[in-house]
Amino acid sequence: MSTRIPPLLESYLALPPEASLILLTSVLGASANWLTLRHLYSYLRGTTGEPGAEKPNVGVVLVSFMRDGAFWREGAGKMGLDLDAMSKQGKFCFVDGLTGLFTGETQPKDRTLKSADVGDMQREIEAALGDLRAATKILILDAPDAVLAATETTSTSFSNFLLNLRARCHATVVSLAADAPLIQAQQTTLEKEHAALVLGQAHAADRVFALRMLDTGTAKDVSGVVRINGREEETREFLYYVAGDGGVKVFARGT
């Protein structure tokens, strides 16, 4: 089982066009972590694209609001990607949006967000993009919707924050929760703000990877379904299985 890029996803994980927004949505039981890691791997290793073509000089800033740097380094390490080495080469920068905001602590090897003010967060993330020594800069935001749940930030101000950041990089990947109670119920202020953020980003996205559980329940050899919808692209659905060692298999129904 491949721990790197499943063949069926190679074309979808290639370096996106300039100013692209890629949205990953997940639900409880169908996490987007494995897909986020494979975007990261594809951009840093340049494993997709035309055979024989010159590999672009790509750098990635990963900002995570739900998982610390150790989590991502371990996951990338299982794929053969040394993020510490990439950091020393100026190709990768991790911004901890979890530790500083919610515990007040900082991590010595990472940039740390210390304030939930969107202006402060934008300046820190822009500084991280400035740390990259790469011609093409990609920004990956993992679970930024956690800020809505933990602070009084509105979906409007956060959408403007995301738009400002998108102007500073080649392309942006955003991972958001899309569980039905958050998107469909919309009874509380949090549910309304969350739904507004997710739906707004979905309308703006050039490609959406929507992860969900099987409609028929669980299966020992299937973790969930990934539906890929892009502008001027045929919508595709694949089944996927995430193994305990981090390996991923993606396959068509009936195979």
C-alpha positions as CSV (number, residue, x, y, z in Angstrom):
1,M,0.0,0.0,0.0
2,S,1.4,3.4,-1.0
3,T,2.3,5.8,1.8
4,R,2.8,8.5,-0.8
5,I,0.5,9.6,-3.7
6,P,-2.2,7.1,-4.8
7,P,-2.2,7.0,-8.7
8,L,-5.8,8.0,-9.0
9,L,-5.1,11.3,-7.1
10,E,-1.8,12.2,-8.9
11,S,-3.4,14.6,-11.4
12,Y,-5.5,16.3,-8.7
13,L,-2.5,16.9,-6.5
14,A,-0.3,18.5,-9.1
15,L,0.8,22.1,-8.6
16,P,-2.4,24.2,-9.1
17,P,-2.6,27.3,-11.3
18,E,-1.7,30.7,-9.7
19,A,-4.3,32.2,-7.4
20,S,-6.1,28.8,-6.9
21,L,-8.0,27.9,-3.8
22,I,-8.3,24.2,-3.0
23,L,-10.8,23.3,-0.3
24,L,-10.7,20.0,1.7
25,T,-13.9,19.3,3.7
26,S,-14.1,16.5,6.3
27,V,-16.6,15.1,8.7
28,L,-16.3,13.2,12.0
29,G,-14.9,9.8,11.2
30,A,-13.5,10.9,7.8
31,S,-10.5,13.1,8.6
32,A,-8.7,15.1,6.0
33,N,-5.2,14.7,7.6
34,W,-4.1,12.0,5.1
35,L,-5.1,14.2,2.2
36,T,-3.5,17.3,3.6
37,L,-0.2,15.4,4.0
38,R,-0.4,14.2,0.4
39,H,-0.9,17.8,-0.9
40,L,2.2,18.7,1.2
41,Y,4.2,15.8,-0.1
42,S,3.3,16.5,-3.8
43,Y,4.2,20.2,-3.6
44,L,7.5,19.7,-1.8
45,R,8.7,16.7,-3.7
46,G,7.3,17.7,-7.1
47,T,6.2,14.2,-7.8
48,T,3.4,15.1,-10.2
49,G,3.4,16.9,-13.5
50,E,4.6,16.2,-17.1
51,P,7.3,13.5,-17.3
52,G,10.7,15.1,-17.9
53,A,9.5,18.6,-17.1
54,E,11.6,20.8,-14.9
55,K,10.5,20.6,-11.3
56,P,9.3,24.0,-9.9
57,N,10.9,25.5,-6.9
58,V,8.1,25.2,-4.4
59,G,7.9,26.1,-0.8
60,V,5.0,25.5,1.6
61,V,3.8,27.2,4.8
62,L,1.5,24.9,6.8
63,V,-0.6,26.6,9.5
64,S,-2.4,24.1,11.8
65,F,-5.0,25.1,14.3
66,M,-5.8,21.6,15.6
67,R,-2.5,19.7,15.5
68,D,1.0,20.5,16.5
69,G,4.2,20.3,14.5
70,A,5.2,16.9,15.9
71,F,2.0,15.4,14.4
72,W,2.8,16.7,10.9
73,R,6.5,15.8,11.1
74,E,5.6,12.2,12.1
75,G,3.1,11.9,9.3
76,A,5.4,13.3,6.7
77,G,8.2,11.1,8.0
78,K,6.2,8.0,7.3
79,M,6.1,9.2,3.7
80,G,9.8,9.7,3.5
81,L,9.5,13.5,3.8
82,D,11.9,15.2,6.3
83,L,10.2,18.5,7.2
84,D,13.1,19.6,9.4
85,A,15.4,19.3,6.4
86,M,13.0,21.1,4.2
87,S,12.8,23.9,6.8
88,K,16.6,24.3,6.7
89,Q,16.5,24.5,2.9
90,G,13.9,27.3,3.1
91,K,11.2,25.1,1.5
92,F,8.9,24.6,4.5
93,C,7.7,26.5,7.5
94,F,5.3,25.3,10.1
95,V,3.1,27.8,12.0
96,D,1.6,26.5,15.2
97,G,-1.9,27.9,15.5
98,L,-2.8,25.5,18.4
99,T,-0.2,25.8,21.2
100,G,0.1,29.6,21.4
101,L,-3.5,30.5,21.0
102,F,-4.9,28.0,23.5
103,T,-2.1,27.4,26.0
104,G,0.1,30.5,25.7
105,E,3.2,28.3,25.1
106,T,5.6,28.5,22.2
107,Q,7.6,25.9,20.3
108,P,11.2,26.8,19.7
109,K,11.5,25.4,16.2
110,D,8.2,26.8,14.8
111,R,6.5,30.1,14.4
112,T,3.7,30.4,16.8
113,L,0.4,32.4,16.6
114,K,0.1,34.1,19.9
115,S,-3.1,36.1,19.2
116,A,-6.5,35.2,17.6
117,D,-6.7,38.8,16.2
118,V,-6.9,38.3,12.5
119,G,-4.5,41.2,11.9
120,D,-1.9,39.6,14.2
121,M,-2.4,36.2,12.6
122,Q,-2.0,37.6,9.1
123,R,1.2,39.3,9.9
124,E,2.7,36.1,11.4
125,I,1.7,34.0,8.5
126,E,3.0,36.6,6.0
127,A,6.3,36.5,7.9
128,A,6.4,32.7,7.5
129,L,5.8,33.1,3.8
130,G,8.7,35.5,3.8
131,D,10.9,32.9,5.4
132,L,10.5,30.6,2.3
133,R,13.4,30.6,-0.2
134,A,11.2,29.5,-3.0
135,A,9.8,31.1,-6.2
136,T,6.4,29.4,-5.8
137,K,4.8,29.6,-2.4
138,I,1.9,27.5,-1.3
139,L,-0.1,28.1,1.9
140,I,-1.9,25.2,3.6
141,L,-4.4,26.1,6.4
142,D,-5.5,23.1,8.6
143,A,-8.7,23.6,10.5
144,P,-8.8,27.4,10.6
145,D,-12.5,27.2,11.5
146,A,-11.4,26.3,15.0
147,V,-10.8,30.0,15.5
148,L,-14.5,30.7,15.0
149,A,-15.4,28.2,17.7
150,A,-12.8,29.5,20.2
151,T,-13.0,33.3,19.7
152,E,-15.5,36.0,18.7
153,T,-14.1,36.2,15.2
154,T,-16.9,36.4,12.5
155,S,-17.0,34.5,9.2
156,T,-16.9,37.8,7.3
157,S,-13.7,39.0,9.0
158,F,-12.1,35.5,8.7
159,S,-13.0,35.3,5.0
160,N,-11.3,38.6,4.4
161,F,-8.3,37.3,6.3
162,L,-8.2,34.3,4.0
163,L,-8.6,36.5,0.9
164,N,-5.7,38.7,2.0
165,L,-3.4,35.7,2.6
166,R,-4.3,34.2,-0.8
167,A,-3.0,37.4,-2.4
168,R,0.5,36.6,-0.8
169,C,1.0,33.2,-2.3
170,H,0.8,31.1,-5.5
171,A,-2.1,28.9,-4.2
172,T,-3.9,28.1,-1.0
173,V,-5.2,24.9,0.4
174,V,-7.8,25.1,3.2
175,S,-9.2,22.2,5.3
176,L,-12.5,22.8,7.0
177,A,-15.1,20.7,8.9
178,A,-18.4,20.1,7.1
179,D,-20.4,18.0,9.5
180,A,-24.1,18.2,9.1
181,P,-24.9,19.7,12.5
182,L,-22.5,22.6,11.6
183,I,-23.7,23.2,8.1
184,Q,-27.4,22.2,8.0
185,A,-28.8,23.0,11.5
186,Q,-27.6,26.6,11.7
187,Q,-29.5,27.4,14.9
188,T,-26.7,28.8,17.0
189,T,-24.5,31.8,16.1
190,L,-21.5,29.4,15.8
191,E,-23.4,27.1,13.4
192,K,-24.4,30.1,11.3
193,E,-20.9,31.6,11.2
194,H,-19.3,28.2,10.5
195,A,-21.8,27.4,7.6
196,A,-21.2,30.9,6.1
197,L,-17.4,30.3,6.2
198,V,-17.5,26.8,4.7
199,L,-20.1,27.6,2.0
200,G,-18.4,30.8,1.1
201,Q,-15.0,29.1,0.6
202,A,-16.7,26.2,-1.4
203,H,-18.2,28.8,-3.8
204,A,-14.8,30.5,-4.2
205,A,-12.8,27.2,-4.5
206,D,-11.3,26.1,-7.8
207,R,-11.4,22.5,-6.6
208,V,-13.2,20.8,-3.6
209,F,-12.2,17.5,-2.1
210,A,-15.2,16.4,0.1
211,L,-14.5,13.5,2.4
212,R,-17.4,11.5,4.0
213,M,-18.1,8.2,5.5
214,L,-19.7,5.4,3.5
215,D,-23.4,5.8,3.1
216,T,-23.9,2.2,4.2
217,G,-21.9,2.5,7.3
218,T,-18.4,1.2,8.1
219,A,-16.3,-1.4,6.3
220,K,-13.1,-3.0,7.4
221,D,-11.4,-2.3,4.0
222,V,-12.9,1.2,3.3
223,S,-12.3,4.3,5.4
224,G,-14.6,6.6,3.4
225,V,-15.4,8.4,0.2
226,V,-13.6,11.3,-1.5
227,R,-15.6,13.4,-3.9
228,I,-13.6,15.7,-6.2
229,N,-15.3,18.6,-7.8
230,G,-13.5,21.2,-9.8
231,R,-14.4,24.0,-12.1
232,E,-14.8,22.7,-15.7
233,E,-13.9,19.2,-14.4
234,E,-16.0,16.1,-14.3
235,T,-17.0,15.3,-10.7
236,R,-15.3,12.1,-9.6
237,E,-15.8,9.9,-6.5
238,F,-13.4,7.4,-5.2
239,L,-13.2,5.1,-2.1
240,Y,-10.2,5.3,0.1
241,Y,-8.6,3.2,2.9
242,V,-6.2,4.6,5.4
243,A,-4.0,1.9,7.1
244,G,-2.6,2.1,10.6
245,D,0.9,2.8,9.2
246,G,-0.3,5.8,7.4
247,G,-0.5,4.2,4.0
248,V,-3.4,5.1,1.8
249,K,-5.2,3.2,-1.0
250,V,-7.6,5.0,-3.3
251,F,-9.7,3.0,-5.7
252,A,-12.9,3.2,-7.9
253,R,-16.1,1.6,-6.8
254,G,-16.3,-2.1,-7.8
255,T,-12.5,-2.7,-7.9
